[in-house]
């Protein structure tokens, strides 16, 4: 409930400012690596939550 309340106050200018700050902090080369790692983590979490097959078995094939 609190998360939706906070997001209601973020408009387009605020989101652009946040993105520029992230770009300045991490640089253009590091952001894709961070997003790739975040995506892998989310996939592993989803697979573990759903009780899916082990991702290591898929990578070995």
N, C-alpha and C positions, 0 to 999 in steps of 0.2 A: 504494500500500500504506500509506503514512504517512497519507494523507488519511482512510482508513477507520478507522485507529487513533485519530486525533484525534477524529473524530466519535463514536466509541464513548464518549468521556468527556463529551459534551454531552448533558445531560438536559433535561427540560422547563424547570426553573427557570433554567438557564443560557441557554437559547434565549430565554426571556421577557426576561431581563435584557439580552441583546444587542439585542433588538428595541426595548426601551424606550430604550436608549442611542442607537440609530440615530434613533429618533423625536425625541429631545431635540436631537441634533446637527443634523438636517436640517429638522425641522419637518414638520407634516402636509401642507403644500402642496407641498413639494419632493419628497417620496417618490414620488408617482405619476409625476412628470416623470422622476425617475431610473430608475424601473422601465420606463417607456416607452422611454427611450433604451437601456437594457440589452436589452430585447426586440428593438428594431430592430437593434442590433448583433449579437445572436445570430442573428437571421434572415438578415442580410447574410452573416455568417460561414458559416452553413449553406448558403446559396445558392452562395456562392463555392466552398465545399468540394465540393459536389455538382455544380458546373458548371452550375447552373441559369441561367435567363434573367436578364438584367440587371434589377434592381428599378427602375431609372430608366425603362425602357421601359414598365413596368406603370403607374408613377405618371403618366406623360405621357398615357396613354389615358383 
